[in-house]
Amino acid sequence: MLDIPDISQKMLKQHLRELESDGLVHRRDYQEQPTRVEYSLSAAGRGLMPLIMAVRDFSRDYPEDPSVG
């Protein structure tokens, strides 16, 4: 399981469902007990990776300046 600090299962599920609704991720339900579900990036989600990586790189190159704002 992915460990994202300070996010509840409810919020994670809600965000994943929104991403699915937006066509950015695929959801696979294995119809097993206990419940087993996997998410993966769709083609559209993979297409966003260069943009996401550019934003990540920008944030590393230009960390927030606490004196601004």
N, C-alpha and C positions, 0 to 999 in steps of 0.2 A: 504494500500500500504506500502511496505517496504521502510523505510527511510535510504538511504545510502548517507551520506554527500559527496558532491563534485563528484557525478557521474551524467552524463546527461542521459536522457531517451534513447538517441541513443546508448550510450555506454552500458547501462544496457541491452538493447534489443540485442545488438551484442554479449555480453558475454553469455546471456541466450541461444541464438541460437547456439553458439559454444558448450555449455554444452549439449544442446539437440542433436546436431550432434555427439557428443562424447558418447552419450548414458547415460549420467549421470542424466539428468532430462527429465521429460515428460512435454509436452506442451498441454494444453487443451484450445481450442478456442470455446467459447460458441456461436459464430455466432450471436452476439447481437449488437445492436447499443444503446448507445456507445459501442465501442469495449470492450470486457471482455475476458481476457485470464488468466489462472492460470498455474503455474509451480509447479511441485512436484518432489521429488527425485525418481529416478528409483531404481531398486534393486541394480544396480551397484553403483549408488550414495550413497545409504544407506550403501553399503559395504565399502565405503571409510571413513565413519564416525569415526571409531576407529583411523585411521591414522590422520584425520583432528583434532580430539580431542587431540591426542598425541602431534601434532605440536603446538596446542594452549597452552596446558599445559607446554610444553617446553619453549615457548616464555614468559609465565608468570613466570616460575622458573628462567629463565636466561634472564632478560631484557637486551637490548642492552647496552653495555658499551661505552659511548661516547669517551673514551680515546683510544679505539681500532679502527684501520682503518685509 
